[in-house]
Amino acid sequence: MAHVTDISAKWVVISFGLFFICAGLLMLLLPAKANNILRKAGSTNFINYAEITIRIIPALGLIFSADNSKYPDIFKLFGWFMLLTSLVLYFVPRQIHHNFSLKAAEVLKPLYFRLISPFAVLIGAVLIYSVI
C-alpha cells in the first residue's frame, strides 16, 4: 500500500507537470503576457520570497517521488538542484534577482517564447508520465 508521502509527492509532481504545460501554452498563445510575468520576478519582497518558497514544493515532490518514478536519478538530481538553488536565492538580494529577470525579459522576445514553449509542454508531459 502506498504511503501518504508517496501519494502526495506524486500529486505534487503531476501538478508541477500541469504547471509546465500551462506555462508552455501561455508562452505559445500569449508571449507578451509571459514576458510581463517574467519581468515581475523578484520585483517585490512578497513576489520574490513567495516565488522562492513555492519552488521548494515541487523540488521536494521530485525528491520524495524519485524512487517511485520512471527516472529516479533524474528526479533526485533536479529535485535537489531546485531545492538548493531555492535556498541560495533566499540570500541573494532581491534587486539582483529582479534585475536578472528584467534582463532575461529583454532578451526573450515573443518569438523566442513561442519557440521554447513546446519544450515546456514536453517537460510537463514527461513529468506526468514519469509518475503515473
Residue, then its C-alpha position, 0 to 999 in steps of 0.5 A: m500500500a502506498h504511503v501518504t508521502d508517496i501519494s502526495a509527492k506524486w500529486v505534487v509532481i503531476s501538478f508541477g507537470l500541469f504547471f509546465i504545460c500551462a506555462g508552455l501554452l501561455m508562452l505559445l498563445l500569449p508571449a507578451k503576457a509571459n514576458n510581463i510575468l517574467r519581468k515581475a520576478g523578484s520585483t517585490n519582497f512578497i513576489n520574490y520570497a513567495e516565488i522562492t518558497i513555492r519552488i521548494i514544493p515541487a523540488l521536494g515532490l521530485i525528491f520524495s517521488a524519485d524512487n517511485s518514478k520512471y527516472p529516479d536519478i533524474f528526479k533526485l538530481f533536479g529535485w535537489f538542484m531546485l531545492l538548493t538553488s531555492l535556498v541560495l536565492y533566499f540570500v541573494p538580494r532581491q534587486i539582483h534577482h529582479n534585475f536578472s529577470l528584467k534582463a532575461a525579459e529583454v532578451l526573450k522576445p515573443l518569438y523566442f517564447r513561442l519557440i521554447s514553449p513546446f519544450a515546456v509542454l514536453i517537460g510537463a508531459v514527461l513529468i506526468y508520465s514519469v509518475i503515473 
